Structures are given as structure tokens and as C-alpha cells.
Amino acid sequence: MRYLPDGRQMKAADGYTIREKKMPSLILMERAARTFVETVCETDADLSDVCVVCGSGNNGGDGFAIARLLLERGAGVSACMVGNPDHCTEETKRQIQLFREAGGTIEEGFTERKCSLLIDAIFGAGLSRRVEGHYLECIQAMNRSEGKKVAVDVPSGVSTSTGEVVTDAFRAELTVSFQCEKLGCVLYPGKEFAGEVKVTDIGVDVSAMPGDRDVAYALEQEDAAKMLPKRREDSHKGTYGKVLIIAGSKGMAGAAYLGALAAYKTGAGLVQIYTSEDNRAVLQTLLPEAIVRCYDFFDERELLQLLKWADVVSIGSGLGTSDKSRRILQATLENVEVPCVVDADGLNLLSAHSRYMKNLVRGQFIFTPHMKEMSRITRKSVEELRNSRMEILKQFAGEYDVTCVLKDARTCIFSPGEHPFVNLSGNAAMAKAGSGDVLAGVITGLLAQKMSCFDAAVLGVYLHGLAGDEAKREKGSYSVLARDLAENIGTVLKRLEE
């Protein structure tokens, strides 16, 4: 499990290490500088003409320590002070002194130049304000400069909590991050500015992070393997759940097919599709393993019987937004007594009929909106969501007590009482119609095997991304289809199982 703290949370861990573990701040700074230099040298970087641009805070202190260590290795080093010297921290003042004692000289300000290696040590994780004026001009000059660009901990100008870049930020090819990768460096657009991120251990005590539910995290493959539902030798199809997928209006058989296929591929025991009569022949041909129940008109009695039969329900993929679809959704939300995934048109209908959300069974629902669907349901613009996604997600999930999966290049998941989850698997090849239908099916399949709503959402999103990575390896960035994601779920599960 990888924790992804923001700047405030990382500062708290630093403070705890200094205060409770009796680790002097200057020693942490020296460790940070040493691991930074070692990491950069492992990349075979050209050290003939290194420029280190430093601020007045502790990130600047890291920069001066880095400059000194590179100087001691025989590198050609120049250091630039772009912060206010009168505002230097005590640690930074000491590092300036040590750099000068080692023979280093310090320039005031920074001008565009050509160098072999340009190191950004202006703000790091300490940025808490809008970058403008002299600092903005400096960062823009750094971006125009020639040479390999490396950031110390966090590229200056990137928000550590949202990844937002308000004006501009240093565009790093490599970011060396201390102890933990920062949340802002995995969320877009911050990820684009951070480039490749390498994390180094400098001895900061992060043991409190598991107990701080505000700290985000990401899964690694060994975590996912441990989360997989167990398959007992003494079992049958009923052991792994009865899934009801309410999906696919006229001409939208693909949504129902992809969701049902993904639920089966993920391990569900029995899948029944409830869909428009027009889709019957297609679905029975494409997926004979599924039970196909069809409707021409809204039959509440039939729907209630199906809801009573199911161990888990998924509704919305390709459902349409007709009045018939609205009545099916309303009846489902009001009567379902098992975990329920609401996707796509289910969410679009909810955005137009928000009163349906008032009486949801608390803790029983998973919503899986993409950014535009989330915008409709929250009445927030997509830009607001991108700039404050964690805050808005937390507020929304808390208000309705749902697990909310906000799908994007970095899918984020919130559920009351849980750590925020940020997914790091997947790629741009997955940006195709039907990908969300597959994800809804994967999550539903995991719910059928008695996973909790939050765990099913987390593992489902991660597996979906891994399947996308497998599909890209097979077919490249352009030709991956949603069905390839569903097919590769089996490949991914097999690898994790082994």
C-alpha cells in the first residue's frame, strides 16, 4: 500500500519525526540531499554544468545541500537564490553556510540559460500560495532553459493536495520525492509536471498515516492479491452470488453485454440481465451463460421479484433516460435491499430527479460517475471538480453515505470512514466507449462475492486498470476495445492468484 500525503500531512510526519523521534531537522535535510544526489547519479545525468535554483524555505535548504554534495563529487555547480534571504529558515541558513565553506558561490535570481542539469528547489511541498510575480517569472525562465530538469520533492507551482497548477509550474522530467510520493504529483495536471517520480527513504516516521483517514493511498499488486475473494473447493455457483444487471435500452445491447461479461470474468456465480426486448437475440448469442429477462413496458411486479432474487444489483449502463427508464430506476432505488451499483444513465436520471437520493439505504450504494456525470449530479463545473475533486467527493459521499467512484485519468474513490483511494493503474488506451460498463460489471462481480462496497470499488477499479495495461501491451494505445478489458480481467486475476 502506498500512502499519498499532501504537503500538510507530510509536514506533520516530519514534525513528529523531529519532535518524538528526536531526529534533528538538519539531519533529515542531509539525508534528503544525499538520496537525491544518489538517485540523480543513478540516471547517468551529465554533471558538468549543474544549476540548482533555491528558495528560502526548507526546500531551498535541500537545494543548497544538494549543490554542496554535487560540488564535493566534482560536478560543475552554480546555485541561484530566488527567495528572500531575510526569510530563510535556520536550516537553510546553515546549508548556505556549508555550501559556501565547500567553495560554492551563490547568484542572486535566475536567468534563462543552457546547462546540463537544472534542479528546482524553490517551493517543493511547502507551496501554500498562488505563484506569481518574481517567482512565476523565475519558473517560466527555468522552463525555457536547456538541460535535464529535475524537481526536489515536488515541482514548484504544483499543489500537493489537488495537483492544480494555477499559473505555471516547473516542468520536471524527473521528480525525486522524499519518503512518500505526494498526492499532487499523481493527480493531473500535477502528474504531467512531475514527470517520472522516484521515491527515496529518508527516515521520516509515517506510522501515523494508516490512522489518519484523510491521507490518500494507492494499491500495489501484492495488496490486490491479498484482497481477492477466496474460492472454496466445496462451492457452487450460488456461493459466488446472483447478479442482476439492469442495463441496455433499445439498441444498447453492448452495455448489458459488457457489464455481464465483466461480472462473470471477475468471478460472479450467476448473472441475470434485465433489458429491453430488442436486445434479447443479441445477448443470448453473445453471452449464453447469462439469463436474459426482457421487458417491453415497465412491469413493477416483475422488477420487484428480480430484486428479491438478486444478491447484488447494477443499474444504469445504457439504460437510457426515457420515462420508462426513470420508473425502473426509481423502483430499484426504493426497493433494493442488497448492494447496488449505479452507473451511467442511472446517474444521469438521478441528476434530473435528485429527490430519489434522499431515501437511499445508507452504505449500500456505489456510484460510478465520470467527470461530466459528477458535474451534473453535484451541480459543480468540471473545472471545479478537477481543482477540488477530493473535497467535493468527500462532501458528496458523506452527505449520501455512498461509495463514490469518480472516473478520470486518475480515478478517485471516497466512502465515509475510509481513506481516499487514488488509482494508479490503467492508461489512455482505455478511453473508449464501453470501458465504464466493464468497470461497473467488475465491481458488481466482486460485490457478488461478498466484498464490502468500498473494497469492491477499490479492487474493481485497480483490476480494471491492470486489464487496460494488459490490453495495451497486446494491442497498443489506439486499438483497445472495451471487450478487450473484460477479456483481460481473467489474465490479471490469474497472475494475481499465482
N, C-alpha and C positions, 0 to 999 in steps of 0.2 A: 504494500500500500504506500502510495506516495502522497504526502501532505503538501498542499499548495497554499502556504500562508500569504497574506498580503503584507505590506510594509509594516503596518501596526502590529500584526500578530508576530512577525519576525522580530520586531524591536522588543516585544515583551519577552520572547525567548532569549534574546541577547541579554536583556536586563536580568532575567532570572539566573542565567549562567554566571554573569558578573557578580550578582549580589549573593546568591545562595551557594554557588559552586566555587566562589572565591577565585574566579578566573578574571584577571585584570583585562580591561578593555584593550590595552595596548598589545597584550599577547594575542588576543583574538584577531586584532588587526594584522599582526605579523604573520599569523597562520593564514589569514585570508590572502595576503600578498604572496606568500610562499606558494600556496596551492594554485593561485592564479598564474604565476610565472611558470610553474611546472606544467600546468595544463597547456599554456600557450606554446611552450617549448616542445611539447609532445606533438604539436601540429607542424613542426618544422618551419615555423614562422621566420621570416627574414628579420633579424635584429640589428641590421646595420644602421638603421635610422628610425628610431622609435620616438614617438611623441606621445606623452601622457598628459591629458588635459584634466585638471583637478579643480574641484570646488572647495569650499571652506568647511564643509561638514565632514563626517567620518568617511564617506565615500571618497572624498578628496584625500583624506589621510591614507586610505588604502592605496590610492593612486601614487602618492609620494613614496610609500613603502615599496610599491611595485617598481617604480622608477629606480630606487636605490638598489634593489635586488638585481634588476637587469643591468645596471651600471657595474655592479660587482661581478657579473658574468661576462663583462667585456663588451656589452652592447653599446651602440651609439644612442644616447638618450638625451632628450630635451623634455623639460617639464614646463607646463604652462599653468599659471594660476588665473582662473577666470572668476573665482569667488571673491568675496570681500575679505581681505586679510584680517580685518578687525573682528570678524565674526568666526574665526577659526575655532574649532573645538580644541581642547587641551591635547587630545591625541594627535590631531592634525598638526598642531604647532610642533609637537615633538618629532613627528615624521618629517616635517620640513627641515628641522634642525639636523636630523640624522642624514637626510639626503644631501644637504649642503656639506656636512662633515665628510661625506663619501666622495666629495668632489663635484656634485651636481650643481647646476645653475638653473634658476627659475625665471621664465619670461612672464611678463605681465600681459594677460589677454591671449587671444589666439587669432591667428590669421590663416586664411586658406593656404595650403601648402601641399607639397608632394613628400611622402615619407614611406618607409617600408611597412610600418605598423603604427596605427593610430588607436590609442586607448582612451576610452571615455570613462572618467571617474568624477563626473560633476555632481550628480544627484544620487544615482543608484536607487535603492528602496526608500530613501528618505524624502522623495519628492512629495510635497503636500500642497503645492500651489500651481497655478497656471504658468507655463513657461512663456515669457515674453521679454521684450526689451533686449538688453545686452546678452542675456543667456540664450534667447532664441536666435539672435544673430550668430552667436558662437556655434550653436548646434548646427545651424544651416551651413556655416563655413566648414565645419567638420565633415558634413555630408558631401560637400563639394570637393573635399580634399582627396588626393590619391593615396592609396595604401590600404592594406588589410585593416578592417575596422573591428575592434573588439571592445565589448562593454564590461564594466566591472559590476557584477551582481544584477543590475537592471539597466537597460538603455535609458539614458536621461531623457525625460519627456514622456515616458510610458507610465500610466497609472498602475500601481501594483495591485489594486483591488478590482479594476474593471478592464484593464488593457486599453483604456481610452487614450488617444493622443489628441489633445485639444488643439494645439497649434502645429507643432512639429516635434520630432524625437530623433535621437541618434539612430542611424540605420546600421546595426551591427551585423557582421557576418557570423560572429561567434559571441555568445554571452557566457561568461564564467560566473555561475551563481553559487553563493555560499550557503551550505548546509541544506537548503531546500530551493527548488525552483519556485519562483514567485508566481502567484495566480495571474498577474497581469501579463506575464510572459507566455502563457498558454492560451489566453483569450485573445481573439482578434479585435483590433488590429495589432495589439502589442506583440503577438507572435511573429508577425511579419518584420517587425523592427528588431526583434531579439535574434533572429537567425537561428543557427544551431545553438542549443543550450547544453552546457556541461556543468554538472553539479559537483562541488567539492566539499569534503567534510572538514570543517574547521573546529569541531568540538563544541558547538552550541548545543545545549540541552533542549531537545524538542519533546521531551517525555510528557509535557502537559498538553500537547496538541490533540491526542486522542480524546481528552476530556473536554476540550473546547469545541462545542458543536458549531461554532461559527467558522472554523477552519475547513476549507475545502480539501477534497482528496481525489485521487485518481487510482484506478485499478492497474495492477500489473498481472501478467499471465498466471503467476503462481497463486495470486489472490482469487482469480476467476476459477481456477481448477478446484480450489477448496470450497467454493460456493456452489458448485454443480449439485443439483438434486441427486440423491442416491438412487440407484436402480437395484432393487432387491431381486434375488434369484427366484424367490417364491412370490411372484406377482402376475398380474394380468392387465388387460387394457384399462379396466376400471381403476386400477391402482394409480394410474398416471393422469387421471382426470378427464372429465367430459367437458368439452369446449363448445360453446355456442358462439358462432361468428355471424353477426348481423351486418351484412355488407352487400354492396353491389346493387344499384338501381338498374334500370333498363340500359343495356349497352355497357355496363360497368362490371362485367363478369371477372375481369382481371383482378380487381381489388379483392374480391372474395377469394379467388383462387390463390393469390399470393399470400394473403393472410392465413388461409387454412393450410397451405403447403408449409409455410414457415412454422406454424404451431406444431404440425406433425414432425417436421425436421428437428424441432427443439425437444421433442420427447413426449408430447401430449398423447394420451391413450386413444381418445376418440373425439373426432371433430364433426360437428354438425353445422352446416351453413344455412342461414335463413336469408333468402334473397328473392329478387323479382323472378317471376315465372319465366321471363325471357332468357334468363341465364342458365336454366336447368341443363339443357343439352350440352352446352359448352363445359360446364363444371363437371358433369358426370363423365364426360370424355377425358378432360384434363386431369381430374383427381378422383378416380373411382373409389379411393379409400375413404372419402368423406361422405357423410349422409347429406343429401341436399333436400331441404324443405323450402318450398316456394310459396309466394303469395301473389295474388292479382290485386287484392284490396286489403285494407287494414282489418285484421281479424284479431281483436284483443284477446279473446279466449285462447286461440292457438298460441299467441305470443306468450301469454302467461304460463301455459303448460310447458313451453320450451324453456322459459326462465327457471321454472321449478326443477326441470330436468338437469340443468347445467351446473357444473362446479365452478365455472368461470365464464364470463361473457366479454366479447369485444364487439363494439358497435361504432359505426360511422364511416369506415373506409368505403368510398364510392357510393355511399347511401343516397346521395342527392339531398336537396333542400326543399323538396315538394311538401305539401301539407301531409301527404301520406307518410313521408319520412319523418316529419315533425311528430306525428302521433305515435309512430313506432318508438322514437327516441323518448318521448315523454312517458309512455307506458313502461319502457325499460327502466328509466331512472327512478320512477316511482315505485317499482315492484321488485327490482333485482335485489337479491339477498346474499349474493356472492360477489367476490371481487370482479370489478368491471373496468375494462379499458375503453376510454372514449377517444376516438381518433377522427381526424379529417372533417367530414361533413357533420359528424356528431358535434364537433366543437363549433363549426360554423352555425349550426342551428342554435346551439347554446348562446352564442354571441347575440343572436337576434331574439332569444327567449330566455334572458338571464334569470327569470323567476324560477326556472326549473332547477337552478343550482341551490336554492335556499334550503331545500329539504333533503339534500344528498346524505346518505348514510356516511357518517364521518369515518375516515380512514379506509374506505372500501374502494375508492376510485383512483384510477391512474389516467391523467390527461396527457396526450402526446401532441401538443401543437407545434407547428413550425412558426417562424417569426411573424408571418402575416396573420396566422390564426390566433396567435397570442396577442397580437396587436388588436384584433377585433374583439376578443373576449375581455381584455383589460381596459380597452379604450385608451391605450398608450400607443404612441407612434413607434414604428420600427426603430427609428433613431434613438428614442428614449430607451427602448428595450436594450439596444446594443450598448448604450452608455451606462445603464444601471440595471443590467439583467439580473444580477444576484439579488439586489434589493427588491426589485419588483417580483421576482419569482418567490422569494421568501414571504413577502406580504400576501401574494395570491394563494400560495399553498397553505399558509397559516389561516387565512380567512375562511377557506372552504374545507380545510383538513383533507386535502388531496395530495397525492404524489404527482408532481408536475414535471414532465419531461419536455424541456424546451429544445427543439431540434434546430441545430445550426451547424456550422463548420466545427464548432466546439459545443456539443450538446451538454446542457447542464440540467441537473435533477435536484429538486427540493422536495422535502417531506418534513412536516413538523417533527422536531425532536431528533433529526438526523443531521449528520454532516452534509453540507452541499457536495454534490458529486459533479466532477467535470470529466467528460470522456475524451481520451487521447488516442483512441483507435479510429480507423477509418480514413477516408481520403476523398478527393474531389471527383473520382470516378463514380462515386455513389450518388451524385447529384442527378438523378434520373427519376422519371415518373414511376411510381410503384414502390420506391425504396421505403417510404413511410408505411405502406401497407405491410411490407415484410417485417418491419420493426414491431408494429402492433401485434403481428402474429407470433413473433419470437417472445415478446413479453407475456402474451396470453398463454403460450405453451409452458412457460416457466411457472406462471401462476397456477396452472392446472396441476403442477407437481408440488403444490403446497408451499411455494416460496411466498414470503411476505410481499406486499405491494412494492415497497421501496427496494428490497433486494432483487426482485424480479425485474424492476425497471433498470436498476444499475447493471446487473449482469446482462440483461437483454440488450441494452444499448452497447455495451462493450463487445458482446459476441457479434452483434450486427456490424460493428466497425471492423472487427477482425475478419469477418466474412467478406467485407468490402476490400480489405487488404489482400486477401487470398485471390479474390476475383480480379483485382488489378494486376497481380503478378501473372495471372493466366492470360488476361485479355488486354492489358494496357489501360491507359487512362480514359480512352474515348468510347470503348465498345462494351463496357459492362452494362448489363441489363438487370432489372430488379430480380428476375428469376435466378440470375447468377448468384445473387446474395443469398437467396433461400437455399440454393443447392450447396453453397459453400458453408452454410451453418453446420452441416454434417461433418465437413472436413475439419472445421475449427473444433467442434466438440470432440471428435476423435483424438485430435492432437492433445487437447487439454486432459482428456480421460487417460491418455497414455503417460 
